Amino acid sequence: MLKTKIKELRARYNLTQEQLADLVGVRRETIVFLEKGKYNPSLQLAYKIAKVLRTPIEEIFFFDNDT
């Protein structure tokens, strides 16, 4: 299952879900679904999120093999 550290990284940069969504061009609900692991982003969206959060994609998105 794909996991993310978006929530933790948003907190580091004091970004709300709405602000991150605006910066990467998606709806807030998309960020909610990403944080809950209910949505797998496109490579383009993953890249945009990584750029805004100044973190490599592979540090934001990773697979949890335990689930």
C-alpha positions, 0 to 999 in steps of 0.5 A: 500500500502506498503511504505518504508523509505529506501531512508531516511535511505540510506541518513543517512548512505550515501549509494547510491542505487547501494551501498545498492543493492550490499550490499544486493545482488540485482540490483539497479533497485530493490532498485529503485522499492522498494523506489517507492513502486512498488515492495514488497520485500521477507522477506529475502530481507527485513531482509538483508536491515534492517540489512544493515540499522541497523533498524528494518524491521517494521520501514523500511516497513509499510502499508499506509492505506490511499491509 
